[in-house]
Amino acid sequence: MEKPVLKEVKRLKFLYQLCEENYWHILPTQPKETWKLTEADSRWILSVKNIPQLYLNLEEAIAFLAMRARS
């Protein structure tokens, strides 16, 4: 995982795991939330209910996590 995103994930206390394909998944802490960020090379895929929605760059991924932490 890129260090800035990993630092933000840890700081905001989101769940994260390394999948079998060696990509990182960032998951919400609230079970009712259905989003997931998946590492894809130098970008992140935002999925909702396991359906890919957006490709995010590093700054966008961090901004998304910060926004979700506030809600």
Residue pairs with C-beta under 8 A, 6 or more apart in sequence:
1 9
1 16
1 24
1 39
2 39
2 42
2 58
4 58
4 62
5 26
5 44
5 58
5 61
5 62
5 65
6 16
6 24
8 62
8 65
8 66
9 16
9 26
9 65
12 65
12 66
12 68
12 69
13 29
13 69
14 26
14 27
14 28
14 29
14 65
14 68
14 69
15 26
15 27
15 28
15 29
16 24
16 25
16 26
16 27
17 24
17 25
17 27
18 24
18 25
19 25
19 38
23 38
23 39
23 40
24 38
24 39
25 36
25 37
25 38
25 39
26 36
26 37
26 38
26 44
26 65
27 36
28 34
28 35
28 36
28 68
33 68
34 48
34 49
35 46
35 47
35 48
35 68
36 46
36 47
36 50
37 44
37 45
37 46
37 47
37 56
37 61
37 64
37 65
38 44
38 45
38 47
40 55
42 57
42 58
43 55
43 56
43 57
44 55
44 56
44 57
44 58
44 60
44 61
45 52
45 54
45 55
45 56
46 52
46 53
46 54
46 55
46 56
46 64
47 53
56 64
